[in-house]
């Protein structure tokens, strides 16, 4: 899975996001927030991968049934 909007963020935008996050949440909360965001992204990628695998398996099963007929 490729998250398109993340690849378009430049260094200036990333720095601005980090500064705003620092001002909003404070320095003590940033590691917790970063960890939660990372965990969420990992879970999203895993769910996307699982769905893709299920769809591919269903397509393979369907094409196998058509060949038998």
mmJSON file of the N, C-alpha and C atoms, coordinates in Angstrom:
{"data_MODEL":{"atom_site":{
"group_PDB":["ATOM","ATOM","ATOM","ATOM","ATOM","ATOM","ATOM","ATOM","ATOM","ATOM","ATOM","ATOM","ATOM","ATOM","ATOM","ATOM","ATOM","ATOM","ATOM","ATOM","ATOM","ATOM","ATOM","ATOM","ATOM","ATOM","ATOM","ATOM","ATOM","ATOM","ATOM","ATOM","ATOM","ATOM","ATOM","ATOM","ATOM","ATOM","ATOM","ATOM","ATOM","ATOM","ATOM","ATOM","ATOM","ATOM","ATOM","ATOM","ATOM","ATOM","ATOM","ATOM","ATOM","ATOM","ATOM","ATOM","ATOM","ATOM","ATOM","ATOM","ATOM","ATOM","ATOM","ATOM","ATOM","ATOM","ATOM","ATOM","ATOM","ATOM","ATOM","ATOM","ATOM","ATOM","ATOM","ATOM","ATOM","ATOM","ATOM","ATOM","ATOM","ATOM","ATOM","ATOM","ATOM","ATOM","ATOM","ATOM","ATOM","ATOM","ATOM","ATOM","ATOM","ATOM","ATOM","ATOM","ATOM","ATOM","ATOM","ATOM","ATOM","ATOM","ATOM","ATOM","ATOM","ATOM","ATOM","ATOM","ATOM","ATOM","ATOM","ATOM","ATOM","ATOM","ATOM","ATOM","ATOM","ATOM","ATOM","ATOM","ATOM","ATOM","ATOM","ATOM","ATOM","ATOM","ATOM","ATOM","ATOM","ATOM","ATOM","ATOM","ATOM","ATOM","ATOM","ATOM","ATOM","ATOM","ATOM","ATOM","ATOM","ATOM","ATOM","ATOM","ATOM","ATOM","ATOM","ATOM","ATOM","ATOM","ATOM","ATOM","ATOM","ATOM","ATOM","ATOM","ATOM","ATOM","ATOM","ATOM","ATOM","ATOM","ATOM","ATOM","ATOM","ATOM","ATOM","ATOM","ATOM","ATOM","ATOM","ATOM","ATOM","ATOM","ATOM","ATOM","ATOM","ATOM","ATOM","ATOM","ATOM","ATOM","ATOM","ATOM","ATOM","ATOM","ATOM","ATOM","ATOM","ATOM","ATOM","ATOM","ATOM","ATOM","ATOM","ATOM","ATOM","ATOM","ATOM","ATOM","ATOM","ATOM","ATOM","ATOM","ATOM","ATOM","ATOM"],
"id":[1,2,3,4,5,6,7,8,9,10,11,12,13,14,15,16,17,18,19,20,21,22,23,24,25,26,27,28,29,30,31,32,33,34,35,36,37,38,39,40,41,42,43,44,45,46,47,48,49,50,51,52,53,54,55,56,57,58,59,60,61,62,63,64,65,66,67,68,69,70,71,72,73,74,75,76,77,78,79,80,81,82,83,84,85,86,87,88,89,90,91,92,93,94,95,96,97,98,99,100,101,102,103,104,105,106,107,108,109,110,111,112,113,114,115,116,117,118,119,120,121,122,123,124,125,126,127,128,129,130,131,132,133,134,135,136,137,138,139,140,141,142,143,144,145,146,147,148,149,150,151,152,153,154,155,156,157,158,159,160,161,162,163,164,165,166,167,168,169,170,171,172,173,174,175,176,177,178,179,180,181,182,183,184,185,186,187,188,189,190,191,192,193,194,195,196,197,198,199,200,201,202,203,204,205,206,207],
"type_symbol":["N","C","C","N","C","C","N","C","C","N","C","C","N","C","C","N","C","C","N","C","C","N","C","C","N","C","C","N","C","C","N","C","C","N","C","C","N","C","C","N","C","C","N","C","C","N","C","C","N","C","C","N","C","C","N","C","C","N","C","C","N","C","C","N","C","C","N","C","C","N","C","C","N","C","C","N","C","C","N","C","C","N","C","C","N","C","C","N","C","C","N","C","C","N","C","C","N","C","C","N","C","C","N","C","C","N","C","C","N","C","C","N","C","C","N","C","C","N","C","C","N","C","C","N","C","C","N","C","C","N","C","C","N","C","C","N","C","C","N","C","C","N","C","C","N","C","C","N","C","C","N","C","C","N","C","C","N","C","C","N","C","C","N","C","C","N","C","C","N","C","C","N","C","C","N","C","C","N","C","C","N","C","C","N","C","C","N","C","C","N","C","C","N","C","C","N","C","C","N","C","C","N","C","C","N","C","C"],
"label_atom_id":["N","CA","C","N","CA","C","N","CA","C","N","CA","C","N","CA","C","N","CA","C","N","CA","C","N","CA","C","N","CA","C","N","CA","C","N","CA","C","N","CA","C","N","CA","C","N","CA","C","N","CA","C","N","CA","C","N","CA","C","N","CA","C","N","CA","C","N","CA","C","N","CA","C","N","CA","C","N","CA","C","N","CA","C","N","CA","C","N","CA","C","N","CA","C","N","CA","C","N","CA","C","N","CA","C","N","CA","C","N","CA","C","N","CA","C","N","CA","C","N","CA","C","N","CA","C","N","CA","C","N","CA","C","N","CA","C","N","CA","C","N","CA","C","N","CA","C","N","CA","C","N","CA","C","N","CA","C","N","CA","C","N","CA","C","N","CA","C","N","CA","C","N","CA","C","N","CA","C","N","CA","C","N","CA","C","N","CA","C","N","CA","C","N","CA","C","N","CA","C","N","CA","C","N","CA","C","N","CA","C","N","CA","C","N","CA","C","N","CA","C","N","CA","C","N","CA","C","N","CA","C","N","CA","C","N","CA","C","N","CA","C"],
"label_alt_id":[null,null,null,null,null,null,null,null,null,null,null,null,null,null,null,null,null,null,null,null,null,null,null,null,null,null,null,null,null,null,null,null,null,null,null,null,null,null,null,null,null,null,null,null,null,null,null,null,null,null,null,null,null,null,null,null,null,null,null,null,null,null,null,null,null,null,null,null,null,null,null,null,null,null,null,null,null,null,null,null,null,null,null,null,null,null,null,null,null,null,null,null,null,null,null,null,null,null,null,null,null,null,null,null,null,null,null,null,null,null,null,null,null,null,null,null,null,null,null,null,null,null,null,null,null,null,null,null,null,null,null,null,null,null,null,null,null,null,null,null,null,null,null,null,null,null,null,null,null,null,null,null,null,null,null,null,null,null,null,null,null,null,null,null,null,null,null,null,null,null,null,null,null,null,null,null,null,null,null,null,null,null,null,null,null,null,null,null,null,null,null,null,null,null,null,null,null,null,null,null,null,null,null,null,null,null,null],
"label_comp_id":["UNK","UNK","UNK","UNK","UNK","UNK","UNK","UNK","UNK","UNK","UNK","UNK","UNK","UNK","UNK","UNK","UNK","UNK","UNK","UNK","UNK","UNK","UNK","UNK","UNK","UNK","UNK","UNK","UNK","UNK","UNK","UNK","UNK","UNK","UNK","UNK","UNK","UNK","UNK","UNK","UNK","UNK","UNK","UNK","UNK","UNK","UNK","UNK","UNK","UNK","UNK","UNK","UNK","UNK","UNK","UNK","UNK","UNK","UNK","UNK","UNK","UNK","UNK","UNK","UNK","UNK","UNK","UNK","UNK","UNK","UNK","UNK","UNK","UNK","UNK","UNK","UNK","UNK","UNK","UNK","UNK","UNK","UNK","UNK","UNK","UNK","UNK","UNK","UNK","UNK","UNK","UNK","UNK","UNK","UNK","UNK","UNK","UNK","UNK","UNK","UNK","UNK","UNK","UNK","UNK","UNK","UNK","UNK","UNK","UNK","UNK","UNK","UNK","UNK","UNK","UNK","UNK","UNK","UNK","UNK","UNK","UNK","UNK","UNK","UNK","UNK","UNK","UNK","UNK","UNK","UNK","UNK","UNK","UNK","UNK","UNK","UNK","UNK","UNK","UNK","UNK","UNK","UNK","UNK","UNK","UNK","UNK","UNK","UNK","UNK","UNK","UNK","UNK","UNK","UNK","UNK","UNK","UNK","UNK","UNK","UNK","UNK","UNK","UNK","UNK","UNK","UNK","UNK","UNK","UNK","UNK","UNK","UNK","UNK","UNK","UNK","UNK","UNK","UNK","UNK","UNK","UNK","UNK","UNK","UNK","UNK","UNK","UNK","UNK","UNK","UNK","UNK","UNK","UNK","UNK","UNK","UNK","UNK","UNK","UNK","UNK","UNK","UNK","UNK","UNK","UNK","UNK"],
"label_asym_id":["A","A","A","A","A","A","A","A","A","A","A","A","A","A","A","A","A","A","A","A","A","A","A","A","A","A","A","A","A","A","A","A","A","A","A","A","A","A","A","A","A","A","A","A","A","A","A","A","A","A","A","A","A","A","A","A","A","A","A","A","A","A","A","A","A","A","A","A","A","A","A","A","A","A","A","A","A","A","A","A","A","A","A","A","A","A","A","A","A","A","A","A","A","A","A","A","A","A","A","A","A","A","A","A","A","A","A","A","A","A","A","A","A","A","A","A","A","A","A","A","A","A","A","A","A","A","A","A","A","A","A","A","A","A","A","A","A","A","A","A","A","A","A","A","A","A","A","A","A","A","A","A","A","A","A","A","A","A","A","A","A","A","A","A","A","A","A","A","A","A","A","A","A","A","A","A","A","A","A","A","A","A","A","A","A","A","A","A","A","A","A","A","A","A","A","A","A","A","A","A","A","A","A","A","A","A","A"],
"label_entity_id":["1","1","1","1","1","1","1","1","1","1","1","1","1","1","1","1","1","1","1","1","1","1","1","1","1","1","1","1","1","1","1","1","1","1","1","1","1","1","1","1","1","1","1","1","1","1","1","1","1","1","1","1","1","1","1","1","1","1","1","1","1","1","1","1","1","1","1","1","1","1","1","1","1","1","1","1","1","1","1","1","1","1","1","1","1","1","1","1","1","1","1","1","1","1","1","1","1","1","1","1","1","1","1","1","1","1","1","1","1","1","1","1","1","1","1","1","1","1","1","1","1","1","1","1","1","1","1","1","1","1","1","1","1","1","1","1","1","1","1","1","1","1","1","1","1","1","1","1","1","1","1","1","1","1","1","1","1","1","1","1","1","1","1","1","1","1","1","1","1","1","1","1","1","1","1","1","1","1","1","1","1","1","1","1","1","1","1","1","1","1","1","1","1","1","1","1","1","1","1","1","1","1","1","1","1","1","1"],
"label_seq_id":[1,1,1,2,2,2,3,3,3,4,4,4,5,5,5,6,6,6,7,7,7,8,8,8,9,9,9,10,10,10,11,11,11,12,12,12,13,13,13,14,14,14,15,15,15,16,16,16,17,17,17,18,18,18,19,19,19,20,20,20,21,21,21,22,22,22,23,23,23,24,24,24,25,25,25,26,26,26,27,27,27,28,28,28,29,29,29,30,30,30,31,31,31,32,32,32,33,33,33,34,34,34,35,35,35,36,36,36,37,37,37,38,38,38,39,39,39,40,40,40,41,41,41,42,42,42,43,43,43,44,44,44,45,45,45,46,46,46,47,47,47,48,48,48,49,49,49,50,50,50,51,51,51,52,52,52,53,53,53,54,54,54,55,55,55,56,56,56,57,57,57,58,58,58,59,59,59,60,60,60,61,61,61,62,62,62,63,63,63,64,64,64,65,65,65,66,66,66,67,67,67,68,68,68,69,69,69],
"pdbx_PDB_ins_code":[null,null,null,null,null,null,null,null,null,null,null,null,null,null,null,null,null,null,null,null,null,null,null,null,null,null,null,null,null,null,null,null,null,null,null,null,null,null,null,null,null,null,null,null,null,null,null,null,null,null,null,null,null,null,null,null,null,null,null,null,null,null,null,null,null,null,null,null,null,null,null,null,null,null,null,null,null,null,null,null,null,null,null,null,null,null,null,null,null,null,null,null,null,null,null,null,null,null,null,null,null,null,null,null,null,null,null,null,null,null,null,null,null,null,null,null,null,null,null,null,null,null,null,null,null,null,null,null,null,null,null,null,null,null,null,null,null,null,null,null,null,null,null,null,null,null,null,null,null,null,null,null,null,null,null,null,null,null,null,null,null,null,null,null,null,null,null,null,null,null,null,null,null,null,null,null,null,null,null,null,null,null,null,null,null,null,null,null,null,null,null,null,null,null,null,null,null,null,null,null,null,null,null,null,null,null,null],
"Cartn_x":[0.843,0.0,0.883,0.496,1.257,0.349,0.756,-0.038,0.488,-0.246,0.21,0.492,-0.366,-0.178,1.063,1.498,2.684,3.936,3.987,5.173,5.318,4.268,4.315,4.676,4.87,5.231,6.734,7.104,8.51,9.065,10.354,11.0,10.448,10.121,9.571,8.211,7.364,6.042,6.142,7.053,7.243,7.715,8.635,9.124,7.992,7.173,6.046,5.057,4.773,3.869,4.434,5.733,6.358,6.321,6.558,6.52,5.106,4.107,2.718,2.352,2.758,2.475,3.149,4.365,5.082,4.347,3.864,3.142,1.792,1.108,-0.228,-0.164,0.697,0.702,1.781,2.803,3.896,4.906,6.123,7.198,7.015,6.29,6.15,5.191,4.249,3.248,3.682,4.667,5.036,5.462,6.279,6.637,5.426,4.49,3.278,2.438,2.305,1.514,2.181,3.495,4.225,4.077,4.14,3.971,2.571,1.574,0.186,-0.048,0.512,0.365,1.06,2.26,2.984,2.222,1.651,0.865,-0.36,-1.012,-2.184,-1.843,-0.725,-0.296,0.029,0.714,1.025,-0.248,-1.226,-2.49,-3.239,-3.21,-3.862,-3.208,-1.879,-1.168,-1.474,-1.527,-1.817,-3.226,-4.182,-5.566,-5.678,-4.992,-5.008,-4.391,-3.293,-2.621,-3.523,-4.192,-5.104,-6.26,-6.831,-7.94,-7.471,-6.295,-5.75,-5.533,-4.975,-4.742,-6.058,-7.071,-8.374,-8.999,-8.881,-9.439,-8.702,-7.377,-6.6,-6.946,-7.117,-7.477,-8.858,-9.791,-11.139,-11.104,-10.287,-10.168,-9.531,-8.537,-7.899,-8.889,-9.681,-10.695,-11.718,-12.13,-13.13,-12.586,-11.343,-10.768,-10.524,-10.242,-10.071,-11.376,-12.475,-13.791,-14.204,-13.841,-14.188,-13.442,-12.209,-11.415,-11.981,-12.55,-13.121,-14.395,-15.133,-16.421,-16.241],
"Cartn_y":[-1.177,0.0,1.233,2.193,3.428,4.581,5.313,6.454,7.663,8.114,9.135,10.483,10.949,12.292,12.404,11.326,11.379,11.58,10.991,11.123,12.536,13.341,14.703,15.735,15.303,16.227,16.471,17.734,18.102,18.339,18.65,18.854,20.085,21.126,22.335,22.051,21.323,20.997,20.095,19.133,18.223,18.985,19.901,20.712,21.555,22.134,22.936,22.085,20.884,19.972,19.625,19.357,19.014,20.182,21.392,22.573,22.787,22.675,22.847,21.771,20.529,19.443,19.706,20.212,20.528,21.611,22.622,23.703,23.238,22.383,21.945,20.929,19.925,18.811,18.907,19.681,19.776,18.664,18.879,17.912,16.565,16.526,15.256,14.291,14.81,13.961,13.489,14.139,13.799,12.344,11.761,10.35,9.416,9.684,8.861,9.004,10.216,10.464,9.822,9.961,9.335,7.829,7.247,5.8,5.374,6.12,5.793,5.929,6.957,7.143,6.016,5.657,4.549,3.241,2.978,1.755,1.765,2.9,3.02,2.785,3.323,3.128,1.666,1.016,-0.415,-1.249,-0.955,-1.698,-1.463,-0.235,0.084,-0.669,-0.705,-1.439,-2.927,-3.474,-4.902,-5.216,-4.38,-4.602,-4.512,-3.556,-3.412,-4.63,-5.111,-6.296,-7.526,-7.673,-8.807,-8.777,-7.606,-7.48,-7.808,-7.317,-7.6,-9.094,-9.753,-11.197,-11.962,-11.546,-12.21,-12.035,-10.838,-10.592,-11.401,-11.473,-12.256,-13.735,-14.227,-15.632,-15.911,-14.994,-15.173,-15.167,-14.299,-14.254,-15.53,-16.047,-17.296,-18.452,-18.504,-19.554,-19.458,-18.242,-18.034,-18.421,-18.069,-18.416,-19.92,-20.578,-22.029,-22.748,-22.216,-22.814,-22.652,-21.535,-21.313,-22.279,-22.607,-23.527,-24.94,-25.318,-26.658,-26.812,-25.747,-25.803,-25.958],
"Cartn_z":[0.0,0.0,0.0,-0.803,-0.873,-0.496,0.493,0.929,0.181,-0.829,-1.759,-1.139,-0.266,0.265,1.137,1.761,2.615,1.775,0.595,-0.249,-0.791,-0.758,-1.284,-0.223,1.01,2.081,2.02,1.892,1.847,3.239,3.288,4.586,5.306,4.555,5.175,5.801,5.066,5.592,6.815,6.755,7.882,9.119,8.933,10.046,10.635,9.785,10.253,11.048,10.561,11.275,12.648,12.715,13.996,14.976,14.477,15.35,15.888,15.028,15.468,16.489,16.221,17.164,18.508,18.468,19.701,20.485,19.791,20.464,21.016,20.28,20.691,21.822,21.674,22.62,23.691,23.471,24.427,24.22,24.688,24.43,25.125,26.222,26.948,26.254,25.48,24.82,23.43,22.811,21.434,21.246,22.126,21.923,21.959,22.858,22.943,21.679,21.195,19.989,18.78,18.674,17.569,17.578,18.746,18.876,18.461,18.893,18.54,17.038,16.431,14.985,14.237,14.669,14.035,14.134,15.296,15.486,14.58,14.48,13.608,12.147,11.698,10.312,10.059,11.011,10.851,10.758,11.61,11.585,10.276,9.781,8.515,7.358,7.337,6.287,6.355,7.576,7.73,7.254,7.621,7.188,5.674,5.088,3.634,2.962,3.504,2.955,3.08,4.218,4.423,3.424,3.218,2.267,0.858,0.488,-0.838,-1.024,-0.016,-0.103,-0.224,0.517,0.44,-0.941,-1.494,-2.824,-3.885,-3.782,-4.741,-4.639,-3.419,-3.235,-3.821,-3.623,-4.174,-5.698,-6.277,-7.735,-8.274,-7.564,-7.986,-7.913,-6.841,-6.704,-7.832,-8.125,-9.167,-10.54,-10.824,-12.123,-12.215,-11.101,-11.087,-11.362,-10.845,-11.084,-12.542,-13.159,-14.561,-15.469,-15.124,-15.935,-15.869,-14.719,-14.554,-15.383,-15.562,-16.28,-17.761],
"occupancy":[1.0,1.0,1.0,1.0,1.0,1.0,1.0,1.0,1.0,1.0,1.0,1.0,1.0,1.0,1.0,1.0,1.0,1.0,1.0,1.0,1.0,1.0,1.0,1.0,1.0,1.0,1.0,1.0,1.0,1.0,1.0,1.0,1.0,1.0,1.0,1.0,1.0,1.0,1.0,1.0,1.0,1.0,1.0,1.0,1.0,1.0,1.0,1.0,1.0,1.0,1.0,1.0,1.0,1.0,1.0,1.0,1.0,1.0,1.0,1.0,1.0,1.0,1.0,1.0,1.0,1.0,1.0,1.0,1.0,1.0,1.0,1.0,1.0,1.0,1.0,1.0,1.0,1.0,1.0,1.0,1.0,1.0,1.0,1.0,1.0,1.0,1.0,1.0,1.0,1.0,1.0,1.0,1.0,1.0,1.0,1.0,1.0,1.0,1.0,1.0,1.0,1.0,1.0,1.0,1.0,1.0,1.0,1.0,1.0,1.0,1.0,1.0,1.0,1.0,1.0,1.0,1.0,1.0,1.0,1.0,1.0,1.0,1.0,1.0,1.0,1.0,1.0,1.0,1.0,1.0,1.0,1.0,1.0,1.0,1.0,1.0,1.0,1.0,1.0,1.0,1.0,1.0,1.0,1.0,1.0,1.0,1.0,1.0,1.0,1.0,1.0,1.0,1.0,1.0,1.0,1.0,1.0,1.0,1.0,1.0,1.0,1.0,1.0,1.0,1.0,1.0,1.0,1.0,1.0,1.0,1.0,1.0,1.0,1.0,1.0,1.0,1.0,1.0,1.0,1.0,1.0,1.0,1.0,1.0,1.0,1.0,1.0,1.0,1.0,1.0,1.0,1.0,1.0,1.0,1.0,1.0,1.0,1.0,1.0,1.0,1.0,1.0,1.0,1.0,1.0,1.0,1.0],
"B_iso_or_equiv":[0.0,0.0,0.0,0.0,0.0,0.0,0.0,0.0,0.0,0.0,0.0,0.0,0.0,0.0,0.0,0.0,0.0,0.0,0.0,0.0,0.0,0.0,0.0,0.0,0.0,0.0,0.0,0.0,0.0,0.0,0.0,0.0,0.0,0.0,0.0,0.0,0.0,0.0,0.0,0.0,0.0,0.0,0.0,0.0,0.0,0.0,0.0,0.0,0.0,0.0,0.0,0.0,0.0,0.0,0.0,0.0,0.0,0.0,0.0,0.0,0.0,0.0,0.0,0.0,0.0,0.0,0.0,0.0,0.0,0.0,0.0,0.0,0.0,0.0,0.0,0.0,0.0,0.0,0.0,0.0,0.0,0.0,0.0,0.0,0.0,0.0,0.0,0.0,0.0,0.0,0.0,0.0,0.0,0.0,0.0,0.0,0.0,0.0,0.0,0.0,0.0,0.0,0.0,0.0,0.0,0.0,0.0,0.0,0.0,0.0,0.0,0.0,0.0,0.0,0.0,0.0,0.0,0.0,0.0,0.0,0.0,0.0,0.0,0.0,0.0,0.0,0.0,0.0,0.0,0.0,0.0,0.0,0.0,0.0,0.0,0.0,0.0,0.0,0.0,0.0,0.0,0.0,0.0,0.0,0.0,0.0,0.0,0.0,0.0,0.0,0.0,0.0,0.0,0.0,0.0,0.0,0.0,0.0,0.0,0.0,0.0,0.0,0.0,0.0,0.0,0.0,0.0,0.0,0.0,0.0,0.0,0.0,0.0,0.0,0.0,0.0,0.0,0.0,0.0,0.0,0.0,0.0,0.0,0.0,0.0,0.0,0.0,0.0,0.0,0.0,0.0,0.0,0.0,0.0,0.0,0.0,0.0,0.0,0.0,0.0,0.0,0.0,0.0,0.0,0.0,0.0,0.0],
"pdbx_formal_charge":[null,null,null,null,null,null,null,null,null,null,null,null,null,null,null,null,null,null,null,null,null,null,null,null,null,null,null,null,null,null,null,null,null,null,null,null,null,null,null,null,null,null,null,null,null,null,null,null,null,null,null,null,null,null,null,null,null,null,null,null,null,null,null,null,null,null,null,null,null,null,null,null,null,null,null,null,null,null,null,null,null,null,null,null,null,null,null,null,null,null,null,null,null,null,null,null,null,null,null,null,null,null,null,null,null,null,null,null,null,null,null,null,null,null,null,null,null,null,null,null,null,null,null,null,null,null,null,null,null,null,null,null,null,null,null,null,null,null,null,null,null,null,null,null,null,null,null,null,null,null,null,null,null,null,null,null,null,null,null,null,null,null,null,null,null,null,null,null,null,null,null,null,null,null,null,null,null,null,null,null,null,null,null,null,null,null,null,null,null,null,null,null,null,null,null,null,null,null,null,null,null,null,null,null,null,null,null],
"auth_seq_id":[1,1,1,2,2,2,3,3,3,4,4,4,5,5,5,6,6,6,7,7,7,8,8,8,9,9,9,10,10,10,11,11,11,12,12,12,13,13,13,14,14,14,15,15,15,16,16,16,17,17,17,18,18,18,19,19,19,20,20,20,21,21,21,22,22,22,23,23,23,24,24,24,25,25,25,26,26,26,27,27,27,28,28,28,29,29,29,30,30,30,31,31,31,32,32,32,33,33,33,34,34,34,35,35,35,36,36,36,37,37,37,38,38,38,39,39,39,40,40,40,41,41,41,42,42,42,43,43,43,44,44,44,45,45,45,46,46,46,47,47,47,48,48,48,49,49,49,50,50,50,51,51,51,52,52,52,53,53,53,54,54,54,55,55,55,56,56,56,57,57,57,58,58,58,59,59,59,60,60,60,61,61,61,62,62,62,63,63,63,64,64,64,65,65,65,66,66,66,67,67,67,68,68,68,69,69,69],
"auth_comp_id":["UNK","UNK","UNK","UNK","UNK","UNK","UNK","UNK","UNK","UNK","UNK","UNK","UNK","UNK","UNK","UNK","UNK","UNK","UNK","UNK","UNK","UNK","UNK","UNK","UNK","UNK","UNK","UNK","UNK","UNK","UNK","UNK","UNK","UNK","UNK","UNK","UNK","UNK","UNK","UNK","UNK","UNK","UNK","UNK","UNK","UNK","UNK","UNK","UNK","UNK","UNK","UNK","UNK","UNK","UNK","UNK","UNK","UNK","UNK","UNK","UNK","UNK","UNK","UNK","UNK","UNK","UNK","UNK","UNK","UNK","UNK","UNK","UNK","UNK","UNK","UNK","UNK","UNK","UNK","UNK","UNK","UNK","UNK","UNK","UNK","UNK","UNK","UNK","UNK","UNK","UNK","UNK","UNK","UNK","UNK","UNK","UNK","UNK","UNK","UNK","UNK","UNK","UNK","UNK","UNK","UNK","UNK","UNK","UNK","UNK","UNK","UNK","UNK","UNK","UNK","UNK","UNK","UNK","UNK","UNK","UNK","UNK","UNK","UNK","UNK","UNK","UNK","UNK","UNK","UNK","UNK","UNK","UNK","UNK","UNK","UNK","UNK","UNK","UNK","UNK","UNK","UNK","UNK","UNK","UNK","UNK","UNK","UNK","UNK","UNK","UNK","UNK","UNK","UNK","UNK","UNK","UNK","UNK","UNK","UNK","UNK","UNK","UNK","UNK","UNK","UNK","UNK","UNK","UNK","UNK","UNK","UNK","UNK","UNK","UNK","UNK","UNK","UNK","UNK","UNK","UNK","UNK","UNK","UNK","UNK","UNK","UNK","UNK","UNK","UNK","UNK","UNK","UNK","UNK","UNK","UNK","UNK","UNK","UNK","UNK","UNK","UNK","UNK","UNK","UNK","UNK","UNK"],
"auth_asym_id":["A","A","A","A","A","A","A","A","A","A","A","A","A","A","A","A","A","A","A","A","A","A","A","A","A","A","A","A","A","A","A","A","A","A","A","A","A","A","A","A","A","A","A","A","A","A","A","A","A","A","A","A","A","A","A","A","A","A","A","A","A","A","A","A","A","A","A","A","A","A","A","A","A","A","A","A","A","A","A","A","A","A","A","A","A","A","A","A","A","A","A","A","A","A","A","A","A","A","A","A","A","A","A","A","A","A","A","A","A","A","A","A","A","A","A","A","A","A","A","A","A","A","A","A","A","A","A","A","A","A","A","A","A","A","A","A","A","A","A","A","A","A","A","A","A","A","A","A","A","A","A","A","A","A","A","A","A","A","A","A","A","A","A","A","A","A","A","A","A","A","A","A","A","A","A","A","A","A","A","A","A","A","A","A","A","A","A","A","A","A","A","A","A","A","A","A","A","A","A","A","A","A","A","A","A","A","A"],
"auth_atom_id":["N","CA","C","N","CA","C","N","CA","C","N","CA","C","N","CA","C","N","CA","C","N","CA","C","N","CA","C","N","CA","C","N","CA","C","N","CA","C","N","CA","C","N","CA","C","N","CA","C","N","CA","C","N","CA","C","N","CA","C","N","CA","C","N","CA","C","N","CA","C","N","CA","C","N","CA","C","N","CA","C","N","CA","C","N","CA","C","N","CA","C","N","CA","C","N","CA","C","N","CA","C","N","CA","C","N","CA","C","N","CA","C","N","CA","C","N","CA","C","N","CA","C","N","CA","C","N","CA","C","N","CA","C","N","CA","C","N","CA","C","N","CA","C","N","CA","C","N","CA","C","N","CA","C","N","CA","C","N","CA","C","N","CA","C","N","CA","C","N","CA","C","N","CA","C","N","CA","C","N","CA","C","N","CA","C","N","CA","C","N","CA","C","N","CA","C","N","CA","C","N","CA","C","N","CA","C","N","CA","C","N","CA","C","N","CA","C","N","CA","C","N","CA","C","N","CA","C","N","CA","C","N","CA","C","N","CA","C","N","CA","C"],
"pdbx_PDB_model_num":[1,1,1,1,1,1,1,1,1,1,1,1,1,1,1,1,1,1,1,1,1,1,1,1,1,1,1,1,1,1,1,1,1,1,1,1,1,1,1,1,1,1,1,1,1,1,1,1,1,1,1,1,1,1,1,1,1,1,1,1,1,1,1,1,1,1,1,1,1,1,1,1,1,1,1,1,1,1,1,1,1,1,1,1,1,1,1,1,1,1,1,1,1,1,1,1,1,1,1,1,1,1,1,1,1,1,1,1,1,1,1,1,1,1,1,1,1,1,1,1,1,1,1,1,1,1,1,1,1,1,1,1,1,1,1,1,1,1,1,1,1,1,1,1,1,1,1,1,1,1,1,1,1,1,1,1,1,1,1,1,1,1,1,1,1,1,1,1,1,1,1,1,1,1,1,1,1,1,1,1,1,1,1,1,1,1,1,1,1,1,1,1,1,1,1,1,1,1,1,1,1,1,1,1,1,1,1]
}}}
